Amino acid sequence: MAHQIIKQPNGLYALWSSVVDDFILIDASPRDIIMHEINEQSKNIIAHIKEVVGQLDKNEKPYFQFTLSFEDAVETIKKRHGNNTESLRMLGLTKGICTIKKDV
């Protein structure tokens, strides 16, 4: 557990970090703590998405052996749910008349 919310003597809250063994937020309301955590998590999410997209753009496999191609994902949908699912309709790939064009 990296963060711990601690109630201060003045009735407000502090956010303790076990990583740095210090307070990283003091005199905070619950909303202040929520906003702090949202901002921190959004940074992590953005960094993760940039990393995955960057790997995909370089034709790498960010999910190792579990990395699906678009074609593999479409085939999985068809096998699991049939040829007329909402996602395939949204992509214009319904009723088995799906021809996925690969960029050459």
C-alpha positions as CSV (number, residue, x, y, z in Angstrom):
1,M,0.0,0.0,0.0
2,A,1.7,3.2,-1.2
3,H,-0.7,5.8,0.2
4,Q,-2.5,6.0,3.5
5,I,-5.1,8.6,4.5
6,I,-4.4,9.9,8.1
7,K,-6.7,12.1,10.1
8,Q,-5.0,15.2,11.4
9,P,-5.6,16.7,14.9
10,N,-7.3,19.6,13.2
11,G,-10.0,17.3,11.6
12,L,-8.6,17.5,8.1
13,Y,-6.6,14.7,6.4
14,A,-3.1,14.1,5.3
15,L,-1.9,11.6,2.6
16,W,1.1,9.5,3.7
17,S,3.4,7.9,1.2
18,S,5.1,4.8,2.3
19,V,7.4,5.2,-0.7
20,V,9.0,8.4,0.6
21,D,7.9,8.0,4.2
22,D,6.5,11.4,4.3
23,F,3.2,13.3,3.8
24,I,2.5,14.2,0.2
25,L,-0.7,16.1,1.0
26,I,-1.7,17.9,4.2
27,D,-4.8,19.8,5.4
28,A,-6.9,18.0,2.8
29,S,-10.6,17.4,2.5
30,P,-11.8,14.0,1.2
31,R,-12.4,15.8,-2.1
32,D,-8.8,17.1,-2.2
33,I,-7.6,13.5,-1.7
34,I,-9.9,12.2,-4.4
35,M,-8.7,14.9,-6.9
36,H,-5.0,14.2,-6.0
37,E,-5.5,10.5,-6.6
38,I,-7.4,11.0,-9.9
39,N,-4.6,13.3,-11.2
40,E,-1.9,10.7,-10.2
41,Q,-3.8,7.8,-11.7
42,S,-4.6,9.7,-14.9
43,K,-0.8,10.3,-15.4
44,N,-0.3,6.5,-15.0
45,I,-3.1,5.7,-17.4
46,I,-1.8,8.2,-20.0
47,A,1.7,6.8,-19.8
48,H,0.5,3.2,-20.1
49,I,-1.7,4.0,-23.2
50,K,1.2,5.9,-24.8
51,E,3.5,2.9,-24.2
52,V,1.1,0.3,-25.6
53,V,0.2,2.5,-28.7
54,G,3.9,3.1,-29.3
55,Q,4.6,-0.6,-29.2
56,L,1.7,-1.4,-31.5
57,D,2.9,1.3,-34.0
58,K,6.3,-0.4,-34.1
59,N,4.5,-3.8,-34.7
60,E,5.6,-5.0,-31.3
61,K,3.5,-7.2,-29.0
62,P,2.7,-5.2,-25.8
63,Y,0.7,-8.1,-24.5
64,F,3.3,-10.7,-25.5
65,Q,1.7,-13.9,-26.7
66,F,-1.8,-12.5,-25.9
67,T,-1.5,-9.6,-28.3
68,L,-4.4,-9.9,-30.8
69,S,-4.4,-8.5,-34.3
70,F,-7.6,-6.8,-35.5
71,E,-8.3,-9.9,-37.7
72,D,-7.9,-12.3,-34.8
73,A,-10.2,-10.2,-32.6
74,V,-12.9,-10.2,-35.3
75,E,-12.6,-14.0,-35.7
76,T,-12.9,-14.4,-32.0
77,I,-16.1,-12.3,-31.9
78,K,-17.6,-14.3,-34.8
79,K,-16.8,-17.7,-33.1
80,R,-18.1,-16.6,-29.7
81,H,-21.1,-14.4,-30.6
82,G,-21.9,-15.0,-34.3
83,N,-21.6,-12.8,-37.4
84,N,-24.2,-10.2,-36.5
85,T,-23.0,-8.6,-33.3
86,E,-23.3,-4.9,-32.6
87,S,-19.6,-4.4,-32.7
88,L,-19.3,-6.1,-36.1
89,R,-22.3,-4.0,-37.4
90,M,-20.6,-0.8,-36.1
91,L,-17.5,-1.8,-38.0
92,G,-19.5,-2.7,-41.1
93,L,-18.4,-6.4,-40.9
94,T,-21.7,-8.2,-40.5
95,K,-23.4,-11.3,-42.0
96,G,-20.1,-13.0,-43.0
97,I,-19.5,-10.6,-45.8
98,C,-16.5,-9.3,-43.9
99,T,-13.5,-8.6,-45.9
100,I,-10.8,-7.0,-43.8
101,K,-8.4,-5.0,-46.0
102,K,-4.8,-5.0,-44.9
103,D,-2.7,-2.1,-45.9
104,V,-0.1,-3.2,-48.4
